[in-house]
Amino acid sequence: MNKILISLLLISISLTGYAQRFSQYNTGTLYDSFENPSQAAFIPDSSRQFAINIIPNFTLNTYLKGNAQYTLKSRLFLGRYDNSAVTVGQNQYNNVLANVNVYVGMIKMFTSLSGKQEVGLSYQIKANGRGQVTDETIALLDGIRKFDKSSYTDIFNNKAFYESFHQFSITYREKVTRTLSFGVKLSALAGIAYQKVNIVQSNITFNKQQDAAFLAMRGLFQSTYALGEFHKRDLLPSFDHPGAAVSFGATLVGPAGIIMQGNIKDLGFIRWGANATTYYVGNNVPPVRINGLSTPQRETNVTNALTNLFERRPLTGAFYKPIVGRAEFSAAKKFMFGSITYLPTAIVSKQVYGYGTAMALVNQLDFGGIGASLSGIYNEDNLFDMGLQVMYKKPNFEFFVGSEQLGKTFNLNSARGDNESAITKTMSHSGGNVYLGFSFKFGKRIERWKNEGYYYNGSEQGPLGRAWNKAFNK
């Protein structure tokens, strides 16, 4: 039986992390060059011609803000509900978010010294989820005990969505002028799963003598697979749900050495077809009865009743949905102190469709190939996190590991060990973040013409650079 709401609620913390967005800016790693396509992955006269990863590079992140964080953590790690913090009848919402980005394979080639052109191929798996869920929705999963009145209105007006897909991409990057670089990433998408719930009206009436309740709702639920019938084979790439996306960006070195970068990431859509179904619930749909609200099966009884409520009016047919894309801008400046390099980067990120803004300041220090960075991130839900990254990077080898929610990740890891003090610890939000990357370069060394005493005079240009000259240097 498909657990519609609880799966959307718990997905935010059943994942142990989310897609890192900021700490790789201006690092020059292979991962950075695919996420920010105007960034170079190669250094002429130092790097070899091909770059590849032999293990997946992944970034995982999640957070949950609201009264229900203690309830869901105790449910996940202790097997019981702790509803002491949730409220009833006060219109309190919990904001949940989860993202995953796994680069299964990346390969990039330095193709020409003219414009320092780079071409790459990648295969990644991505998932995004977000929702606003009421306290009362969480409380109902634990039965009747938090509800004092006999009836309530609009306490289950939730909205949430989840998407996952395969992404196959080709990238092209060129240094157009001495100070300007441009890159583009074209992607074919193959959807894995999509779910969305949007409840705009709800009503519940309790019958405590019969240990039951009658629940009515108005809204919709969309799913790309029959309820309760998602199988492991559905994780394999197929084009039952095809889509396309584009990312592009530019890097400009301005006056005083200010490095400015702008990116549009994952501007695209997926046509969810095959078994895609929209379940409508309206005023003419009778309430569903929930039995056994004080029994050990109360959680199952609630989720089964919700499933039955939505299953009454299915409408099978394809629908189009934009994927989560972002617009980002950053500014950075490099400072040299002997063998130490300090590079602070300020970043603003805005979701292209819908709600979601974040700001970050990433402070990178490099000691001859051994680096560390400290980041501060302020996001759309008025939450602040500190992050730490450790990196070892040479022209032909790189490894990095880090977290953009350092304190919350340690807390979540402790909670997973059934540590009750970590589960009940008072925090602005709960969550976790971890990312890791590794790649190396091979092939012949990239050598410029006249390697000895070589000086760049602007004559090395690719097709974009030549078009730029024709347009602006007549």
DOMARRO-28967 format. One record per residue (C-alpha): x, y, z; residue in three letters. Coordinates in steps of 0.001 Angstrom, whole numbers. Example, Ala and Ser with C-alpha at 12.3 -4.5 7.8 and 13.67 -1.06 7.14 Angstrom:
<nodes>
+---------+---------+---------+---------+
!      c1 !      c2 !      c3 ! residuo !
+---------+---------+---------+---------+
!   12300 !   -4500 !    7800 !     ALA !
!   13670 !   -1060 !    7140 !     SER !
+---------+---------+---------+---------+
</nodes>
This chain:
<nodes>
+---------+---------+---------+---------+
!      c1 !      c2 !      c3 ! residuo !
+---------+---------+---------+---------+
!       0 !       0 !       0 !     MET !
!    1394 !    3384 !    -979 !     ASN !
!    1931 !    5674 !    2011 !     LYS !
!    1239 !    8960 !     261 !     ILE !
!    1840 !   11581 !    2904 !     LEU !
!    4226 !    9825 !    5243 !     ILE !
!    6577 !    9038 !    2359 !     SER !
!    6626 !   12707 !    1368 !     LEU !
!    7187 !   13738 !    4978 !     LEU !
!    9900 !   11279 !    5875 !     LEU !
!   11833 !   11533 !    2600 !     ILE !
!   13415 !   14733 !    3889 !     SER !
!   15252 !   12887 !    6656 !     ILE !
!   15391 !    9332 !    5365 !     SER !
!   18028 !   10689 !    3000 !     LEU !
!   21250 !   11495 !    4817 !     THR !
!   22044 !   14549 !    2787 !     GLY !
!   21356 !   17155 !    -219 !     TYR !
!   22910 !   18563 !   -3358 !     ALA !
!   25771 !   20808 !   -2377 !     GLN !
!   25473 !   24062 !   -4298 !     ARG !
!   28188 !   26438 !   -3225 !     PHE !
!   31451 !   25044 !   -1842 !     SER !
!   32837 !   23979 !   -5235 !     GLN !
!   32582 !   27450 !   -6793 !     TYR !
!   35916 !   28564 !   -8311 !     ASN !
!   37757 !   25396 !   -7270 !     THR !
!   38547 !   24263 !  -10843 !     GLY !
!   37597 !   20650 !  -10086 !     THR !
!   36005 !   18349 !  -12648 !     LEU !
!   32774 !   18524 !  -10628 !     TYR !
!   32878 !   22344 !  -10662 !     ASP !
!   33305 !   22386 !  -14451 !     SER !
!   30128 !   20321 !  -14980 !     PHE !
!   28014 !   22190 !  -12444 !     GLU !
!   29283 !   25616 !  -13567 !     ASN !
!   30001 !   25109 !  -17279 !     PRO !
!   32097 !   28252 !  -17842 !     SER !
!   34706 !   26975 !  -15365 !     GLN !
!   37912 !   25368 !  -16653 !     ALA !
!   38986 !   21892 !  -15555 !     ALA !
!   42441 !   22034 !  -17225 !     PHE !
!   45596 !   24143 !  -16837 !     ILE !
!   47791 !   24333 !  -19972 !     PRO !
!   51413 !   23302 !  -19395 !     ASP !
!   50372 !   21467 !  -16194 !     SER !
!   47344 !   19239 !  -16823 !     SER !
!   47031 !   16145 !  -18941 !     ARG !
!   44444 !   16032 !  -21725 !     GLN !
!   41655 !   13863 !  -20251 !     PHE !
!   39821 !   14087 !  -16911 !     ALA !
!   37635 !   11326 !  -15467 !     ILE !
!   36092 !   10124 !  -12229 !     ASN !
!   36323 !    6429 !  -11328 !     ILE !
!   33922 !    6566 !   -8379 !     ILE !
!   30620 !    8493 !   -8237 !     PRO !
!   30898 !   12107 !   -7082 !     ASN !
!   27858 !   12785 !   -4932 !     PHE !
!   26216 !   15555 !   -2973 !     THR !
!   23319 !   14918 !    -590 !     LEU !
!   21343 !   17324 !    1580 !     ASN !
!   18148 !   17678 !    3577 !     THR !
!   16556 !   19897 !    6191 !     TYR !
!   13362 !   20044 !    8204 !     LEU !
!   12205 !   23200 !    9961 !     LYS !
!    9248 !   23165 !   12328 !     GLY !
!    7757 !   21595 !   15432 !     ASN !
!    7651 !   18143 !   13854 !     ALA !
!   11430 !   17685 !   13605 !     GLN !
!   11566 !   15981 !   17002 !     TYR !
!    8505 !   13866 !   16186 !     THR !
!    9898 !   12521 !   12928 !     LEU !
!   13404 !   11976 !   14286 !     LYS !
!   12042 !    9949 !   17201 !     SER !
!    9848 !    7981 !   14769 !     ARG !
!   12760 !    7200 !   12466 !     LEU !
!   15418 !    6411 !   15034 !     PHE !
!   13497 !    5277 !   18137 !     LEU !
!   10440 !    3748 !   16505 !     GLY !
!    7946 !    5932 !   18375 !     ARG !
!    6294 !    9335 !   18021 !     TYR !
!    7151 !   12243 !   20297 !     ASP !
!    4405 !   14789 !   19631 !     ASN !
!    5172 !   17012 !   22601 !     SER !
!    6211 !   19932 !   20355 !     ALA !
!    3500 !   19748 !   17685 !     VAL !
!     407 !   21946 !   17932 !     THR !
!   -3217 !   21496 !   16892 !     VAL !
!   -5424 !   24280 !   15519 !     GLY !
!   -2649 !   26910 !   15274 !     GLN !
!   -1836 !   26710 !   11545 !     ASN !
!    1799 !   25758 !   12148 !     GLN !
!    3693 !   24408 !    9130 !     TYR !
!    6861 !   22359 !    8781 !     ASN !
!    9151 !   23115 !    5825 !     ASN !
!   10937 !   20095 !    4415 !     VAL !
!   13507 !   19872 !    1617 !     LEU !
!   15709 !   17150 !     159 !     ALA !
!   18037 !   17050 !   -2854 !     ASN !
!   20409 !   14444 !   -4250 !     VAL !
!   22916 !   14865 !   -7076 !     ASN !
!   25130 !   11915 !   -8035 !     VAL !
!   27578 !   12128 !  -10934 !     TYR !
!   27895 !    8446 !  -11816 !     VAL !
!   30300 !    9207 !  -14636 !     GLY !
!   32168 !   12270 !  -15937 !     MET !
!   34765 !   12546 !  -18667 !     ILE !
!   36162 !   15744 !  -20123 !     LYS !
!   38741 !   16430 !  -22826 !     MET !
!   40853 !   19485 !  -23563 !     PHE !
!   40296 !   19748 !  -27319 !     THR !
!   42158 !   22860 !  -28479 !     SER !
!   44509 !   25575 !  -27285 !     LEU !
!   42533 !   27970 !  -29474 !     SER !
!   40186 !   29360 !  -26876 !     GLY !
!   41203 !   26665 !  -24373 !     LYS !
!   38235 !   24601 !  -25507 !     GLN !
!   36927 !   21756 !  -23335 !     GLU !
!   34268 !   19163 !  -24186 !     VAL !
!   32719 !   16771 !  -21690 !     GLY !
!   30179 !   13984 !  -21215 !     LEU !
!   28410 !   13110 !  -17978 !     SER !
!   25737 !   10848 !  -16526 !     TYR !
!   24095 !   11855 !  -13270 !     GLN !
!   21076 !   10957 !  -11153 !     ILE !
!   19168 !   13768 !   -9446 !     LYS !
!   16269 !   13971 !   -7020 !     ALA !
!   14519 !   16981 !   -5499 !     ASN !
!   11775 !   17184 !   -2909 !     GLY !
!   10088 !   20019 !   -1063 !     ARG !
!    6982 !   20475 !    1030 !     GLY !
!    4981 !   22393 !    3604 !     GLN !
!    3231 !   20059 !    6028 !     VAL !
!    1011 !   20952 !    8989 !     THR !
!    1649 !   19901 !   12574 !     ASP !
!   -1742 !   18221 !   12612 !     GLU !
!    -800 !   15925 !    9722 !     THR !
!    2114 !   14594 !   11763 !     ILE !
!     -19 !   14315 !   14906 !     ALA !
!   -2702 !   12268 !   13125 !     LEU !
!    -156 !    9590 !   12226 !     LEU !
!     113 !    8929 !   15963 !     ASP !
!   -3644 !    8665 !   16418 !     GLY !
!   -6234 !   10641 !   18284 !     ILE !
!   -4443 !   11737 !   21443 !     ARG !
!   -3496 !   15326 !   20394 !     LYS !
!   -7008 !   16247 !   19193 !     PHE !
!   -9312 !   17668 !   21890 !     ASP !
!  -12178 !   18923 !   19725 !     LYS !
!  -14691 !   16816 !   17848 !     SER !
!  -14055 !   18514 !   14477 !     SER !
!  -11461 !   20688 !   12724 !     TYR !
!  -11322 !   22561 !    9421 !     THR !
!   -8345 !   23106 !    7074 !     ASP !
!   -5723 !   21577 !    9365 !     ILE !
!   -4448 !   19168 !    6677 !     PHE !
!   -3880 !   21688 !    3853 !     ASN !
!    -483 !   20408 !    2746 !     ASN !
!    1567 !   20766 !    -389 !     LYS !
!    4653 !   18835 !   -1414 !     ALA !
!    6388 !   17419 !   -4480 !     PHE !
!    9166 !   15009 !   -5364 !     TYR !
!   11020 !   14408 !   -8643 !     GLU !
!   13868 !   12120 !   -9669 !     SER !
!   15495 !   11571 !  -13049 !     PHE !
!   18533 !   10448 !  -15008 !     HIS !
!   20497 !   13204 !  -16768 !     GLN !
!   22791 !   12595 !  -19756 !     PHE !
!   24794 !   15685 !  -20701 !     SER !
!   27347 !   17131 !  -23072 !     ILE !
!   29265 !   20281 !  -22165 !     THR !
!   31304 !   22804 !  -24111 !     TYR !
!   33513 !   25509 !  -22603 !     ARG !
!   35597 !   28166 !  -24355 !     GLU !
!   37719 !   31119 !  -23292 !     LYS !
!   36197 !   33767 !  -25569 !     VAL !
!   38558 !   36639 !  -24675 !     THR !
!   41356 !   37159 !  -22185 !     ARG !
!   38779 !   37980 !  -19500 !     THR !
!   35601 !   36208 !  -20602 !     LEU !
!   34731 !   32486 !  -20658 !     SER !
!   31474 !   30862 !  -21700 !     PHE !
!   30102 !   27368 !  -21199 !     GLY !
!   26967 !   25398 !  -21973 !     VAL !
!   25586 !   22032 !  -20831 !     LYS !
!   22902 !   20300 !  -22911 !     LEU !
!   21029 !   17431 !  -21260 !     SER !
!   18627 !   14648 !  -22170 !     ALA !
!   16478 !   13597 !  -19210 !     LEU !
!   14822 !   10283 !  -18368 !     ALA !
!   12354 !   10595 !  -15519 !     GLY !
!   12294 !    8053 !  -12689 !     ILE !
!    9397 !    9223 !  -10519 !     ALA !
!    7261 !   12260 !   -9803 !     TYR !
!    4757 !   12876 !   -7014 !     GLN !
!    2860 !   15973 !   -6005 !     LYS !
!     181 !   16615 !   -3394 !     VAL !
!   -1764 !   19863 !   -3004 !     ASN !
!   -4622 !   19982 !    -478 !     ILE !
!   -6574 !   23254 !    -516 !     VAL !
!   -9422 !   22307 !    1825 !     GLN !
!   -9846 !   19682 !    4561 !     SER !
!  -12211 !   18687 !    7341 !     ASN !
!  -12073 !   15982 !   10000 !     ILE !
!  -14648 !   14813 !   12540 !     THR !
!  -13683 !   12500 !   15417 !     PHE !
!  -15807 !    9821 !   17058 !     ASN !
!  -13758 !    8947 !   20110 !     LYS !
!  -16258 !    6387 !   21362 !     GLN !
!  -15719 !    4353 !   18187 !     GLN !
!  -11997 !    5245 !   18033 !     ASP !
!  -12551 !    6560 !   14510 !     ALA !
!  -12592 !    9706 !   12393 !     ALA !
!  -14146 !   10879 !    9120 !     PHE !
!  -11771 !   12812 !    6845 !     LEU !
!  -12752 !   14889 !    3802 !     ALA !
!  -10378 !   16783 !    1494 !     MET !
!  -10321 !   18854 !   -1672 !     ARG !
!   -7220 !   18890 !   -3835 !     GLY !
!   -5124 !   16607 !   -6005 !     LEU !
!   -2376 !   14036 !   -5907 !     PHE !
!    -196 !   13255 !   -8933 !     GLN !
!    1969 !   10203 !   -9344 !     SER !
!    3850 !    8593 !  -12221 !     THR !
!    3248 !    5064 !  -11045 !     TYR !
!     237 !    3143 !   -9758 !     ALA !
!    -137 !    3558 !   -6002 !     LEU !
!    1952 !     972 !   -4210 !     GLY !
!    3479 !    -420 !   -7422 !     GLU !
!    6873 !    1269 !   -7737 !     PHE !
!    9454 !   -1435 !   -8485 !     HIS !
!   13244 !   -1530 !   -8488 !     LYS !
!   13249 !   -1908 !  -12265 !     ARG !
!   11652 !    1552 !  -12477 !     ASP !
!   15004 !    2951 !  -11324 !     LEU !
!   16670 !    1869 !  -14566 !     LEU !
!   17013 !    4484 !  -17325 !     PRO !
!   14166 !    4494 !  -19839 !     SER !
!   12508 !    7154 !  -21915 !     PHE !
!    8942 !    6542 !  -20781 !     ASP !
!    9303 !    9993 !  -19208 !     HIS !
!   11520 !   12005 !  -21602 !     PRO !
!   12756 !   15522 !  -21039 !     GLY !
!   15438 !   18055 !  -21847 !     ALA !
!   17383 !   20739 !  -20016 !     ALA !
!   20063 !   23323 !  -20624 !     VAL !
!   22573 !   25016 !  -18334 !     SER !
!   24802 !   27883 !  -19386 !     PHE !
!   27089 !   30354 !  -17727 !     GLY !
!   29784 !   32975 !  -18166 !     ALA !
!   32810 !   33993 !  -16122 !     THR !
!   34244 !   37508 !  -16397 !     LEU !
!   37382 !   38818 !  -14744 !     VAL !
!   36602 !   42464 !  -14134 !     GLY !
!   38497 !   45467 !  -12799 !     PRO !
!   40700 !   44890 !   -9745 !     ALA !
!   40654 !   41160 !  -10466 !     GLY !
!   37045 !   40632 !   -9403 !     ILE !
!   35885 !   37244 !  -10751 !     ILE !
!   32187 !   37452 !  -11640 !     MET !
!   30197 !   34411 !  -12637 !     GLN !
!   26567 !   33935 !  -13692 !     GLY !
!   24801 !   30625 !  -14262 !     ASN !
!   21385 !   29366 !  -15315 !     ILE !
!   21222 !   25738 !  -14203 !     LYS !
!   18848 !   22973 !  -15318 !     ASP !
!   16341 !   25062 !  -17224 !     LEU !
!   14142 !   22268 !  -18530 !     GLY !
!   11134 !   19986 !  -18246 !     PHE !
!   10012 !   16346 !  -18257 !     ILE !
!    6974 !   14862 !  -19958 !     ARG !
!    5700 !   12424 !  -17369 !     TRP !
!    3843 !    9789 !  -19371 !     GLY !
!    3326 !    6019 !  -19156 !     ALA !
!    1308 !    5458 !  -15932 !     ASN !
!    1169 !    9144 !  -14968 !     ALA !
!   -2073 !    9697 !  -13055 !     THR !
!   -3795 !   12660 !  -11438 !     THR !
!   -6111 !   11843 !   -8535 !     TYR !
!   -8710 !   14549 !   -7895 !     TYR !
!  -10583 !   14881 !   -4632 !     VAL !
!  -13531 !   17267 !   -4674 !     GLY !
!  -16613 !   18259 !   -2724 !     ASN !
!  -18593 !   15401 !   -4279 !     ASN !
!  -16190 !   12772 !   -2901 !     VAL !
!  -17563 !   11387 !     395 !     PRO !
!  -15345 !   11413 !    3508 !     PRO !
!  -13183 !    8407 !    4253 !     VAL !
!  -13428 !    6606 !    7588 !     ARG !
!  -10247 !    6032 !    9619 !     ILE !
!  -10557 !    3231 !   12169 !     ASN !
!   -8375 !    2140 !   15058 !     GLY !
!   -6791 !    5499 !   15911 !     LEU !
!   -5681 !    4206 !   19318 !     SER !
!   -4380 !     854 !   18151 !     THR !
!    -783 !     -98 !   17307 !     PRO !
!   -1864 !     -64 !   13621 !     GLN !
!   -2951 !    3610 !   13723 !     ARG !
!    -168 !    4839 !   11386 !     GLU !
!   -1008 !    2198 !    8782 !     THR !
!   -4747 !    2866 !    9175 !     ASN !
!   -4240 !    6595 !    8517 !     VAL !
!   -2042 !    6134 !    5435 !     THR !
!   -4337 !    3431 !    4013 !     ASN !
!   -7368 !    5681 !    4463 !     ALA !
!   -5602 !    8547 !    2693 !     LEU !
!   -4723 !    6237 !    -189 !     THR !
!   -8338 !    5093 !    -473 !     ASN !
!   -9527 !    8698 !    -473 !     LEU !
!   -7303 !    9668 !   -3391 !     PHE !
!   -7816 !    6490 !   -5406 !     GLU !
!  -11500 !    7196 !   -5993 !     ARG !
!  -11101 !    9554 !   -8969 !     ARG !
!   -8008 !    8659 !  -11031 !     PRO !
!   -7380 !   10352 !  -14371 !     LEU !
!   -4576 !    8740 !  -16348 !     THR !
!   -2731 !   10957 !  -18801 !     GLY !
!     636 !   12565 !  -19377 !     ALA !
!    1556 !   15919 !  -17861 !     PHE !
!    4521 !   18260 !  -18280 !     TYR !
!    6489 !   19577 !  -15315 !     LYS !
!    9533 !   21871 !  -15139 !     PRO !
!   12455 !   20454 !  -13190 !     ILE !
!   14052 !   22385 !  -10358 !     VAL !
!   16397 !   24949 !  -11942 !     GLY !
!   18344 !   27816 !  -10440 !     ARG !
!   19801 !   31175 !  -11427 !     ALA !
!   23033 !   32043 !   -9647 !     GLU !
!   25481 !   34917 !   -9511 !     PHE !
!   28815 !   35051 !   -7711 !     SER !
!   31680 !   37470 !   -7152 !     ALA !
!   35154 !   36489 !   -5931 !     ALA !
!   38662 !   37911 !   -5565 !     LYS !
!   41951 !   36113 !   -5082 !     LYS !
!   44533 !   37216 !   -2504 !     PHE !
!   48104 !   35886 !   -2323 !     MET !
!   50126 !   35677 !     913 !     PHE !
!   53328 !   33952 !     -95 !     GLY !
!   52456 !   30309 !    -747 !     SER !
!   48950 !   30760 !     695 !     ILE !
!   46018 !   31648 !   -1548 !     THR !
!   42808 !   33080 !     -88 !     TYR !
!   39710 !   33218 !   -2302 !     LEU !
!   36434 !   34497 !    -821 !     PRO !
!   33322 !   33961 !   -2996 !     THR !
!   29900 !   35549 !   -2413 !     ALA !
!   26987 !   33732 !   -4077 !     ILE !
!   23266 !   34439 !   -4549 !     VAL !
!   21032 !   31614 !   -5782 !     SER !
!   17354 !   31795 !   -6814 !     LYS !
!   15086 !   28965 !   -7952 !     GLN !
!   13877 !   29618 !  -11509 !     VAL !
!   10385 !   28249 !  -10907 !     TYR !
!    8756 !   28824 !   -7547 !     GLY !
!   10059 !   29506 !   -4097 !     TYR !
!   13687 !   29195 !   -3071 !     GLY !
!   16501 !   31703 !   -2497 !     THR !
!   19835 !   31304 !    -750 !     ALA !
!   22991 !   33342 !    -137 !     MET !
!   26455 !   32065 !     739 !     ALA !
!   29960 !   33253 !    1527 !     LEU !
!   32638 !   30638 !     842 !     VAL !
!   36173 !   31283 !    2134 !     ASN !
!   38788 !   29097 !     442 !     GLN !
!   42380 !   28712 !    1628 !     LEU !
!   44993 !   26817 !    -393 !     ASP !
!   48424 !   25780 !     882 !     PHE !
!   50179 !   24485 !   -2233 !     GLY !
!   47506 !   21954 !   -3174 !     GLY !
!   46103 !   21251 !     275 !     ILE !
!   43021 !   23363 !     799 !     GLY !
!   40164 !   24025 !    3172 !     ALA !
!   37116 !   26221 !    2960 !     SER !
!   34664 !   27566 !    5502 !     LEU !
!   31203 !   28560 !    4285 !     SER !
!   28241 !   30384 !    5739 !     GLY !
!   24864 !   29796 !    4046 !     ILE !
!   21585 !   31632 !    4642 !     TYR !
!   18612 !   30059 !    2888 !     ASN !
!   15017 !   30759 !    1939 !     GLU !
!   13551 !   29512 !    5223 !     ASP !
!   15617 !   32008 !    7266 !     ASN !
!   18051 !   29296 !    8323 !     LEU !
!   21810 !   29693 !    8698 !     PHE !
!   24376 !   26913 !    8382 !     ASP !
!   28143 !   26644 !    8593 !     MET !
!   30052 !   24331 !    6287 !     GLY !
!   33580 !   22920 !    6055 !     LEU !
!   35406 !   21408 !    3080 !     GLN !
!   38804 !   19707 !    2885 !     VAL !
!   40493 !   19318 !    -497 !     MET !
!   43687 !   17918 !   -1961 !     TYR !
!   44160 !   19221 !   -5499 !     LYS !
!   47010 !   18929 !   -7957 !     LYS !
!   46893 !   19612 !  -11736 !     PRO !
!   46149 !   15915 !  -12442 !     ASN !
!   44495 !   14705 !   -9244 !     PHE !
!   41788 !   16003 !   -6917 !     GLU !
!   39871 !   14793 !   -3888 !     PHE !
!   37438 !   16709 !   -1707 !     PHE !
!   34976 !   15968 !    1070 !     VAL !
!   32785 !   18271 !    3104 !     GLY !
!   29458 !   19311 !    4521 !     SER !
!   27465 !   22520 !    4191 !     GLU !
!   25506 !   21735 !    7373 !     GLN !
!   28316 !   20666 !    9647 !     LEU !
!   26595 !   20933 !   13043 !     GLY !
!   23269 !   19508 !   11830 !     LYS !
!   25040 !   16597 !   10115 !     THR !
!   26853 !   15642 !   13322 !     PHE !
!   23548 !   15822 !   15202 !     ASN !
!   21753 !   13645 !   12643 !     LEU !
!   24569 !   11122 !   12718 !     ASN !
!   24329 !   10978 !   16504 !     SER !
!   20546 !   10590 !   16308 !     ALA !
!   20976 !    7596 !   14016 !     ARG !
!   22737 !    5865 !   16883 !     GLY !
!   19531 !    6033 !   18969 !     ASP !
!   20997 !    8939 !   20926 !     ASN !
!   17885 !   10398 !   22556 !     GLU !
!   19625 !   13631 !   23634 !     SER !
!   20580 !   14285 !   19979 !     ALA !
!   17015 !   13567 !   18856 !     ILE !
!   15424 !   15954 !   21364 !     THR !
!   18070 !   18691 !   21148 !     LYS !
!   16507 !   22117 !   20534 !     THR !
!   17612 !   23460 !   17143 !     MET !
!   16315 !   25917 !   14543 !     SER !
!   16105 !   22998 !   12116 !     HIS !
!   17241 !   19419 !   11638 !     SER !
!   19075 !   18127 !    8632 !     GLY !
!   22271 !   16851 !    7155 !     GLY !
!   24640 !   17438 !    4268 !     ASN !
!   27601 !   15512 !    2928 !     VAL !
!   29453 !   15552 !    -396 !     TYR !
!   32509 !   13840 !   -1818 !     LEU !
!   34418 !   13931 !   -5082 !     GLY !
!   37436 !   12334 !   -6709 !     PHE !
!   38881 !   12546 !  -10223 !     SER !
!   42165 !   12391 !  -12055 !     PHE !
!   43654 !   13315 !  -15433 !     LYS !
!   45562 !   11191 !  -17917 !     PHE !
!   46924 !   11331 !  -21463 !     GLY !
!   49543 !   13617 !  -22919 !     LYS !
!   50460 !   16856 !  -21212 !     ARG !
!   48785 !   19979 !  -22628 !     ILE !
!   51650 !   22098 !  -23985 !     GLU !
!   51303 !   25462 !  -25640 !     ARG !
!   53209 !   26453 !  -28719 !     TRP !
!   56453 !   28157 !  -27684 !     LYS !
!   56284 !   26679 !  -24206 !     ASN !
!   59450 !   28439 !  -23125 !     GLU !
!   58699 !   32037 !  -22249 !     GLY !
!   55217 !   31799 !  -23780 !     TYR !
!   53084 !   34950 !  -23562 !     TYR !
!   49359 !   35007 !  -24359 !     TYR !
!   48584 !   37862 !  -26799 !     ASN !
!   44895 !   37196 !  -27444 !     GLY !
!   45351 !   35371 !  -30737 !     SER !
!   44316 !   31978 !  -29336 !     GLU !
!   40605 !   31950 !  -30108 !     GLN !
!   37965 !   29347 !  -30779 !     GLY !
!   34753 !   29761 !  -32790 !     PRO !
!   33024 !   31825 !  -30080 !     LEU !
!   36055 !   34072 !  -29732 !     GLY !
!   36245 !   34669 !  -33476 !     ARG !
!   32509 !   35465 !  -33551 !     ALA !
!   33047 !   37878 !  -30652 !     TRP !
!   35794 !   39671 !  -32521 !     ASN !
!   33656 !   40033 !  -35640 !     LYS !
!   30770 !   41425 !  -33609 !     ALA !
!   32605 !   43803 !  -31276 !     PHE !
!   36032 !   44527 !  -32729 !     ASN !
!   35187 !   45757 !  -36215 !     LYS !
+---------+---------+---------+---------+
</nodes>
